[in-house]
Amino acid sequence: MIIETAREYVRHMTAGRLALTYRLFEEEFGDRTAFSISVSMTDSESGERDSCTARDITGDVSEALHMFKLISDGTVTPMTLIDIISDLLP
């Protein structure tokens, strides 16, 4: 399930022992706004946590939502987020 609040979209999911949280949110960059995506992950067995944020991806909400869906549907982890975003950008 994806939850939207004021230009922020959040999706929580589990994959085996991993709890993942995906966030798509709008930020201001000087005189413009753009979307960023973050992924947080917690290992339920070890308690280890990791996170990564890709900032200023796009200013287009449709493109941002499309990437967010692909990333969260694909169970992308923090370790691979930047590479995946790079592959998705034109």
KOLZA-165864 format. One line per 3 residues: number of its first residue (from 1); their letters; for each residue x, y, z of C-alpha. Coordinates in steps of 0.001 Angstrom, whole numbers. Example, Ala and Ser with C-alpha at 12.3 -4.5 7.8 and 13.67 -1.06 7.14 Angstrom:
! residues 2
1 = AS = 12300/-4500/7800  13670/-1060/7140
! end
This chain:
! residues 90
1 = MII = 0/0/0  1256/3492/-892  253/6367/1417
4 = ETA = 247/9970/144  550/12999/2425  1298/16482/1064
7 = REY = 3547/15467/-1810  5069/12631/142  4461/9002/-721
10 = VRH = 5458/6181/1642  5411/2431/1152  6298/-143/3830
13 = MTA = 6998/-3751/2971  8854/-6838/4142  11029/-9189/2145
16 = GRL = 12049/-12160/4241  13801/-10768/7298  14122/-7265/5811
19 = ALT = 11714/-4426/6610  11853/-1778/3889  10441/1737/3797
22 = YRL = 10332/3690/541  9688/7446/503  9109/9779/-2422
25 = FEE = 9052/13401/-1324  9233/16894/-2739  12073/19205/-1687
28 = EFG = 13088/22749/-2499  16364/23295/-4303  16938/27035/-4480
31 = DRT = 14145/28520/-6573  12681/25194/-7723  11261/21994/-6314
34 = AFS = 12125/18439/-7241  11432/14934/-5998  13774/12709/-3997
37 = ISV = 13505/9016/-3125  14808/7335/9  15017/3686/1010
40 = SMT = 15448/2510/4607  16034/-1105/5524  16155/-2977/8840
43 = DSE = 17268/-6584/9253  14932/-8153/11830  17498/-10785/12867
46 = SGE = 20607/-8645/13328  18929/-5277/13932  21260/-3690/11376
49 = RDS = 19892/-644/9564  20843/1044/6328  19390/3885/4299
52 = CTA = 20061/5900/1187  18489/8990/-389  18681/9989/-4049
55 = RDI = 18008/13734/-4139  16780/16023/-6905  15804/13212/-9262
58 = TGD = 13146/15012/-11290  10697/17877/-11073  8025/15898/-12935
61 = VSE = 5551/14246/-10543  4475/11582/-13083  8070/10543/-13751
64 = ALH = 8835/10536/-10011  5801/8358/-9227  6715/5954/-12031
67 = MFK = 10266/5556/-10653  8942/5202/-7099  6618/2392/-8166
70 = LIS = 9368/563/-10077  11788/884/-7160  9357/-234/-4474
73 = DGT = 7857/-3025/-6617  11400/-4231/-7378  12388/-4382/-3691
76 = VTP = 15389/-2120/-4293  17698/-1880/-1273  19693/1138/-66
79 = MTL = 22902/-384/-1486  21550/-362/-5041  19277/2714/-5043
82 = IDI = 21687/5145/-6732  22600/2648/-9479  18942/1868/-10182
85 = ISD = 18004/5568/-10296  20889/6171/-12726  19599/3388/-14968
88 = LLP = 16040/4806/-14918  16976/8392/-15773  16989/9366/-19444
! end
